[in-house]
Amino acid sequence: MGGRGGLLAGAAATVALSVALAPARSHVSRAVPALVLVLPVLIGGALGGAAAAVLTAAAAALAFNVVFIPPYGRPQIDRLEDWVAFGVFLAVAATVGWLVVAEGERRRVAEQREGELRELNARLQEMAAREESLQAEASRAAVLAEIDVQRAALLRSVSHDLRSPLATIRAAASDLMDGAAFDDATRAELLDLIGGESERLDRLVANLLALSRIEAGALRPERQAVALDELVAETVRRLSRLFRQVRLQVEVPEDLPLVDADYSQLDQLVTNLLENASRYAPPRSSVRISARSLDGGRSVELRVADDGIGVPDHERDRIFEPFRRGEGSRSSGIGLATCRAIVDAHGGTISVERTPGGGATFVVTLPARVGVA
């Protein structure tokens, strides 16, 4: 409907409700019209967005003052308790309007992500079909079997790993929309949950899009000089939600040689490794990310270690295969495959070792930027 339509709808509802309740104002407490006049704010915000919600809240506050607070008929307040009632109403109306607008925006983003996932699923199915048609008849049965495995793995990934964050976002948003009087801590917890699951969904979509580019042979780095210490610091800040149960140790010196890499792809590499470590690290254990210069400054080594269950010897190569899940894993199985593809595209290496005392340590080597201090 747009901002103007939402504002008109909210204003009309404010006038109608004020007129309807005015005859009974001397027989009911001021809490009744205060609660009722929040409804136009919901209508304005839902139909017209933030501006409509704010203006409707102002109109509802004015109506509440003029119609339901003595002296009636003019915007004047004489008693302290009436000032308190007016202030509480204005705060509640503004808060409700903001929550409605925020929930609407998050719902729009979630629906957009869902559309992107449907498009991506269609693209991957088309890629599988093209691969099937290009295989020789002698290996046709094996190729079809492999395609079926990949398709089943993709379906599991989409149905669980992608829909699960969406379900959580919708549930939390619905709780906020129900109109229940949440305290500040509960409201903050719900909003934080929506934010965390949205970020998780964004990482899953990024890995699936990267996988499609890998399958299409289109993962080509746009190289530049990258300061690894700055990139790691920014990634750690962005992923802070993942490390609330574990202690993150960062040991990346500022005087490292600059890495010759695609910044966004290197950011995705570090993100996937840290998310993988946080998933397997036991509560109150440590996750460590460190880096050092190798070969006289011609390359840089990055290590991400956890104290989890580790990787069995027979899985150390296969763990980088697409849709390969580790023991007890609930991940999509594409994050480490994306890491290997990014490292290979940069001419580096990636491997996994046993962390002393138990756990897994992922070791990445990348070329340094030649001729840059």
Secondary structure, DSSP 8 states (H G I E B T S, - for coil): -HHHHHHHHHHHHHHHHHHHHGGGTTTS-THHHHHHTHHHHHHHHHHH-HHHHHHHHHHHHHHHHHHHSSSTTSS---SHHHHHHHHHHHHHHHHHHHHHHHHHHHHHHHHHHHHHHHHHHHHHHHHHHHHHHHS-GGGHHHHHHHHHHHHHHHHHIIIIIIHHHHHHHHHHHHHHHTT----HHHHHHHHHHHHHHHHHHHHHHHHHHHHHHHHTT------EEE-HHHHHHHHHHHTGGGGSSSEEEEE--TT---EEE-HHHHHHHHHHHHHHHHHHS-TT-EEEEEEEEEGGGTEEEEEEEE-SS---GGGTTGGGSTT---TT--S-S-HHHHHHHHHHHTT-EEEEEE-TTSSEEEEEEEEB-TT--
